[in-house]
Amino acid sequence: MDQPEMTPAFFNERGQPFLPGHLGIEIVRIAPGEVAARLPVQPHLLAPNGYLHAGSVVTLADTAAGYGCIASLPDGAHSFTTVELKSNHMGTAREGAIWCVAKAAHLGRTTQVWDAEVKDEASGRTIALFRCTQMLLYPK
């Protein structure tokens, strides 16, 4: 079976009916071992205290890393599942957009490790650092 072309448009369309599309995540760039994505800050992404909800930030980073994993699957693997993730939050945003670049730290045959940095698009300030481990899935 032929692999679909791994472009931002492919991932944006694929995510449309799911959480990434619902939140408004846009994949901007796919390159070997790297994915860039952005998320406009909207009221539904805020916590009741008026600040960006940490789950919104984690979802942006996890989506970028997950799509990077899909674009980097080794021969024979068909999918993945997240087995661990961690985030450190250093700031927030209340308007504008946030930007994420996820980079592969390890691309193995059974696991991948991805690091992501989430920034405020306007100021360039780092909002969060994120790391996840993906377990690769093979047909049974």
C-alpha positions in Angstrom: 0.0 0.0 0.0 1.4 3.4 -0.9 2.1 5.9 1.9 0.2 9.2 1.5 2.2 12.3 1.0 3.1 13.8 4.4 2.3 17.5 3.9 0.8 20.1 6.2 -2.4 19.9 4.2 -2.6 16.1 4.7 -2.3 16.5 8.5 -4.6 19.5 8.7 -7.3 17.6 6.8 -6.7 14.4 8.8 -7.1 16.2 12.1 -10.1 18.3 11.1 -12.9 16.1 12.6 -10.8 15.3 15.7 -9.4 17.3 18.7 -6.7 19.1 16.7 -9.2 20.4 14.2 -11.7 21.3 16.9 -9.2 23.3 18.8 -7.9 25.1 15.6 -4.4 23.6 15.5 -2.7 24.3 12.1 0.3 22.3 10.9 2.6 24.7 9.2 5.7 22.7 8.3 6.7 19.1 8.1 10.4 18.3 7.6 12.4 15.2 8.4 12.4 14.9 12.2 10.5 18.2 12.7 7.0 19.6 12.7 5.9 23.2 13.3 2.3 24.0 14.3 0.4 27.0 15.5 -2.8 27.6 17.5 -4.7 30.9 17.6 -5.6 31.7 21.2 -9.4 31.7 21.4 -11.7 31.9 24.5 -12.5 28.2 24.4 -8.8 27.5 25.0 -8.6 29.4 28.2 -9.1 28.2 31.7 -11.8 29.9 33.9 -9.0 32.1 35.4 -8.6 33.8 31.9 -5.2 32.3 31.1 -4.4 29.7 28.4 -5.4 26.3 29.7 -2.3 24.0 30.1 -4.2 21.3 28.3 -4.4 23.5 25.2 -0.7 24.0 25.3 0.0 20.2 25.8 -2.5 19.3 23.0 -0.6 21.6 20.6 2.8 20.0 21.5 1.4 16.5 21.6 -0.2 16.9 18.2 3.0 18.3 16.6 5.0 15.4 18.1 2.4 12.8 17.1 2.2 14.0 13.5 6.0 14.0 13.4 5.9 10.4 14.7 3.5 9.4 11.9 5.7 11.1 9.3 8.7 9.2 10.7 7.4 5.7 11.0 9.9 3.0 10.1 9.0 0.4 7.5 6.4 -2.0 8.7 5.0 0.2 11.5 1.5 1.5 10.9 0.8 3.8 13.9 1.8 4.7 17.4 0.5 5.4 20.9 1.9 7.8 23.5 3.3 6.0 26.5 4.7 9.0 28.4 4.6 12.8 28.2 5.9 15.6 30.4 5.5 19.4 30.2 7.0 22.3 32.0 5.0 25.6 31.8 6.9 28.9 32.1 4.4 31.4 30.8 1.0 31.9 29.1 -0.8 33.8 26.5 -4.2 35.5 26.5 -4.4 36.6 22.9 -2.7 36.2 19.5 -1.3 32.7 18.8 1.1 30.2 20.2 3.7 28.4 18.0 5.3 25.0 18.5 8.2 23.2 17.0 8.6 19.5 17.7 11.9 17.8 17.0 12.8 14.1 17.1 15.3 13.2 19.8 15.2 9.5 19.1 13.7 7.6 16.1 14.0 3.9 16.9 12.2 0.8 15.6 10.1 0.4 18.8 10.0 3.9 20.3 10.4 7.5 19.3 11.1 10.4 21.6 10.1 14.0 20.7 10.9 17.3 22.3 8.7 20.4 21.6 9.0 24.0 22.5 5.8 26.2 22.6 6.2 29.9 22.3 4.1 33.0 22.2 4.0 33.9 18.5 4.2 37.7 19.0 6.8 38.0 21.7 8.8 34.8 21.1 8.7 34.0 24.8 8.8 30.3 25.7 5.5 29.2 27.2 6.3 25.5 27.7 8.8 22.7 27.1 7.4 19.3 26.3 8.8 15.7 25.8 6.9 12.6 24.9 7.7 8.9 24.2 5.8 7.1 21.5 5.5 3.3 21.2 5.4 2.3 17.6 2.7 -0.2 16.5 3.1 -2.9 14.0 0.4 -5.2 12.4 -0.3 -8.4 14.3 
